[in-house]
Amino acid sequence: MQLNHDRLLDSLRQLAQFGKAGTGVNRLAFSPEDQAARAWLLEQMREAGLDARIDGIGNVYGRATDVERAVLIGSHTDSVPKGGWLDGAMGVLYGLEIARARHEARSSLAQLGVDVISFADEEGTYRALAGSLSFCGQLSATDIEQATNTDGASLAEVLSHAGYAGQPRARLDPGRHLAYFEGHIEQGPRLEVENQKIGIVTTIVGIRRSRLSCLGQADHAGTTPMHLRKDAGAALIALCARLLERFEQARGELSVWNIGHIVFAPGAGNVVPSSAQALVEFRDPRLPVLDRLQGEIDAAAAELHGRGGVTVEVEHLLGIAPADMDASLVDTLEAATRNRVVPAMRMPSGAGHDAMVLSRHLPSAMLFIPSIGGRSHDTAENTTEEDICLGADILAHSLELLAVQKGLA
Amino acid sequence: MQLNHDRLLDSLRQLAQFGKAGTGVNRLAFSPEDQAARAWLLEQMREAGLDARIDGIGNVYGRATDVERAVLIGSHTDSVPKGGWLDGAMGVLYGLEIARARHEARSSLAQLGVDVISFADEEGTYRALAGSLSFCGQLSATDIEQATNTDGASLAEVLSHAGYAGQPRARLDPGRHLAYFEGHIEQGPRLEVENQKIGIVTTIVGIRRSRLSCLGQADHAGTTPMHLRKDAGAALIALCARLLERFEQARGELSVWNIGHIVFAPGAGNVVPSSAQALVEFRDPRLPVLDRLQGEIDAAAAELHGRGGVTVEVEHLLGIAPADMDASLVDTLEAATRNRVVPAMRMPSGAGHDAMVLSRHLPSAMLFIPSIGGRSHDTAENTTEEDICLGADILAHSLELLAVQKGLA
């Protein structure tokens, strides 16, 4: 199966123009740049012979037209603020390039179709993994109504403004889809450090996200004696500091956590904050550890609630259990690397991916390629062209092996 | 001297419509609402017979036309986010109403003019006290070039967009101005608690403001092991928590402090913050205490600098020394309250005011009226109409006493 490496790289560079920010992209879900990228991708899919459309949650979905069975290949094309050009985008364009090769009959996948998808808002600008959850029937209309970004803008409104809201939402088709494949940069340092070219994902860590809210009273920061204040900002600082200590004590070996966003209101230097919020995210491959860390959040909040006249509230916004990849597909990916004599290793994914949603409904597999310096979620994120193309070739060869296994070669 | 109480209250209500936010106002310096309020005030001054204009920093300044000597009465009409309707605005409209009464020859101030001014950006959206500093020749072009708001917008640009930048900047005229008077709500609980109607300010506390900046590296919050991170957000939380402890230890009896604004960048839940900033403000009537607290900021920053690969920087943005009011004017205000048998007390001001700038160039005095519940810098800020009018009457009577003292009656 012959992929056109120049065309793959050229498409990646074209996509990186949407929301271009230095060497990276600023393409938050449903921003004008993200919508323009989706319109461009729709055209690319149609030129690849796919029956393509943008659905009611913003997923760009293209189906092979000449088959009854297909593999689904995809990822996402939205980014975090000032993110990298490959994160998500590469996995979608792997699918696009393989679909193009198949369309040109330059592959042995005559009986095995290749459907391609870009899932909406994987990064959680409004609702993490919204597109893949919708595709798997796990996102209700209520979920959409309640989802907002950190500025309070609602997902329902942006879907309506983008013109997506009116469309039907595409759904997984168990009678059609044999498997889901997602290629991605590692977003960590391991492959580079261990001189491996391909990472074969065995499991994806669970992710949870909570919002901490402190509510006090606005007052003049000069005339109000310290002992009479209800300072929501000072309370949030104490709460976050305490929580970081508790996490350090309660962590598992592979646990990670992050306080990535804090906002004080009203937000002036000479006004005692009336409210203050922080976004806390934590991950671990093991459910009991996730439960333990979530317990630390509740305990820290209870410990500080009411102190200094400030009330503390905790909302658990997101909970995704650890997800195992399909053992047989893992073997298939590994066989493909052996056939091509490419140094590869099995590893867990510390990052969440759409595959963690798909894997609960369909045999799923993920393939990693190295991230230079392990950098990601930053414009400095990058990978060599050689590694990008090698990952696409391994994925394509895996499909050939799968077609043989399934008697569809 | 007869003031028109209904007209004073009506003007206050009209001004409160600009940027109205519930029972308060949201009229940040140089916002469209603030600019509209300045245009309205300009017309009011002209109708009061003043030679009025808006100067190059946005000050609205009206001069009596028929005299060689005048008192200057004013304050500011900008607000903090979601601030009160009287803060600043009342002191300006006290001057306006007294100028109206004089214009109608309903006062004994034939030889003593009343100049009225609304100083720009007292609250420090871009540069605290910008208008009064400019009026006293203490704000350089470089100061204006360097001033920005918390979003990074520049003062020079907003002055240009507002059309103020082209105008000359008005200046204090020592040959003309006998004294500066500022009426204001107390913004604290003392008058109400002690059943006093008028507060006669003896001194204004010193204010300092610093920006704490932590600089780390953005990384994926799931794939980057905790020990390999350079987490600017966690560093700022630790720094702020440590600083609040140090302030508690080093404080003077009357010291107050506030961390009113924090921002993390890039600001996503799944990205390790690459930078994090906090705005710290502190006040005290005594210089040695202010120096000691500033030393605590530098010490806390030095203590945490470099920890976890994060650099810490401190910028001292604002430093205003404590300011004593003029002893003779304090006596005059007190005499006015005695003549009218109004319960009054001498007190320091915990809040900064334009008077702290003016007092270094001109004999200055401030008069406080009670704040209900001591609330301010919040839409809940309020004062009874009776107290508002009483304060205006006491100020007007003080001018009559001053005119006699100066042989200008």
Interface residues (C-beta under 8 A of the other chain):
Chain A: V80 P81 K82 G83 E123 G124 A128 T150 E186 Q187 G188 P189 V205 I207 R209 Q217 A218 D219 H220 A221 G222 T223 T224 P225 M226 L228 D231 G233 A234 I237 A238 C240 A241 L244 R251 S255 V256 W257 N258 I259 G260 H261 I262 V263 F264 P266 G267 A268 G269 N270 V271 V272 P273 S274 A276 L279 V280 E281 R283 S349 G350 A351 G352 G374 R375 S376 H377 D378 A380
Chain B: V80 P81 K82 G83 E123 G124 T125 A128 T150 E186 Q187 G188 P189 V205 I207 R209 Q217 A218 D219 H220 A221 G222 T223 T224 P225 M226 L228 D231 G233 A234 I237 A238 C240 A241 L244 R251 S255 V256 W257 N258 I259 G260 H261 I262 V263 F264 P266 G267 A268 G269 N270 V271 V272 P273 S274 A276 L279 V280 E281 R283 S349 G350 A351 G352 G374 R375 S376 H377 D378 A380
